[in-house]
Amino acid sequence: MTEMDQLLSKKVADRYLKREVLGEGTYGVVYKAIDTKTGQTVAIKKIRLGKQKEGVNFTALREIKLLKELKDPNIIELIDAFPHKGNLHLVFEFMETDLEAVIRDRNIVSSS
């Protein structure tokens, strides 16, 4: 097992098992993971918080609260949100594709 495999295979908050990196950006990394309680495949967005003293800002907390309350078949569900090892983790339902691919595919999105 490589060092990267060891890093990806660890459990997050004793519930989620990371499987692979889906993407990486300025503020964090998105992982494909398994919810060990339900067996559901999820996407975990790990957001680097920066300085510990600052914590999560009010705007981010408000957005998380709104996302958790939104229930619509056209919106990716925010399943869970929690701090872990100085980072904020957002757990979303997993999609096989990304928004860019959906927008490019004219069979999925129409202009009507």
MOHUUR-V743392 format. One record per pair of residues at least 6 apart in sequence whose ideal C-beta (glycine too) atoms are under 7 Angstrom apart, sorted by sequence separation. I is the first residue (numbers start at 0). J is the second residue. D is the distance in Angstrom with one decimal. If there is no record, write none. Layout:
i: <I | I>
j: <J | J>
d: <D | D>
This chain:
i: <10 | 11 | 48 | 101 | 102 | 22 | 33 | 34 | 48 | 81 | 101 | 9 | 20 | 21 | 80 | 8 | 21 | 31 | 32 | 80 | 7 | 20 | 21 | 67 | 7 | 19 | 31 | 32 | 66 | 79 | 7 | 19 | 77 | 78 | 17 | 18 | 29 | 30 | 78 | 18 | 29 | 63 | 77 | 78 | 17 | 18 | 29 | 30 | 76 | 16 | 75 | 76 | 15 | 16 | 27 | 28 | 63 | 75 | 15 | 27 | 15 | 16 | 27 | 75 | 14 | 15 | 26 | 27 | 14 | 21 | 26 | 14 | 15 | 15 | 11 | 55 | 51 | 41 | 48 | 48 | 47 | 48 | 46 | 45 | 46 | 45 | 46 | 43 | 44 | 43 | 44 | 41 | 42 | 41 | 41 | 42 | 41 | 40 | 31 | 12 | 12 | 11 | 15 | 11>
j: <16 | 17 | 54 | 107 | 108 | 29 | 40 | 41 | 55 | 88 | 108 | 17 | 28 | 29 | 88 | 17 | 30 | 40 | 41 | 89 | 17 | 30 | 31 | 77 | 18 | 30 | 42 | 43 | 77 | 90 | 19 | 31 | 89 | 90 | 30 | 31 | 42 | 43 | 91 | 32 | 43 | 77 | 91 | 92 | 32 | 33 | 44 | 45 | 91 | 32 | 91 | 92 | 32 | 33 | 44 | 45 | 80 | 92 | 33 | 45 | 34 | 35 | 46 | 94 | 34 | 35 | 46 | 47 | 35 | 42 | 47 | 36 | 41 | 43 | 43 | 87 | 85 | 78 | 85 | 86 | 86 | 87 | 86 | 86 | 87 | 88 | 89 | 88 | 89 | 90 | 91 | 90 | 91 | 91 | 92 | 93 | 93 | 93 | 93 | 81 | 83 | 83 | 90 | 88>
d: <5.4 | 6.4 | 6.9 | 5.2 | 5.8 | 4.7 | 6.1 | 5.4 | 6.6 | 5.5 | 6.0 | 6.4 | 6.1 | 4.5 | 7.0 | 6.7 | 6.4 | 6.7 | 5.4 | 5.2 | 4.7 | 5.9 | 5.4 | 5.2 | 6.5 | 6.8 | 6.3 | 4.9 | 4.0 | 3.9 | 6.3 | 4.9 | 6.2 | 4.6 | 4.6 | 4.9 | 5.8 | 4.7 | 6.4 | 5.8 | 7.0 | 7.0 | 5.8 | 6.3 | 4.9 | 6.4 | 5.0 | 6.9 | 6.7 | 5.9 | 5.1 | 4.6 | 4.6 | 4.7 | 6.1 | 5.1 | 5.0 | 5.7 | 7.0 | 4.9 | 6.0 | 5.7 | 4.3 | 6.5 | 6.4 | 6.9 | 5.6 | 5.4 | 5.7 | 6.4 | 5.9 | 5.9 | 6.8 | 5.9 | 6.5 | 5.8 | 6.1 | 6.3 | 6.1 | 6.0 | 5.8 | 5.8 | 6.2 | 5.1 | 4.4 | 5.5 | 6.9 | 5.6 | 4.4 | 5.3 | 6.8 | 5.2 | 4.7 | 6.5 | 6.6 | 4.9 | 5.2 | 4.4 | 6.6 | 5.7 | 5.1 | 5.8 | 6.7 | 6.2>
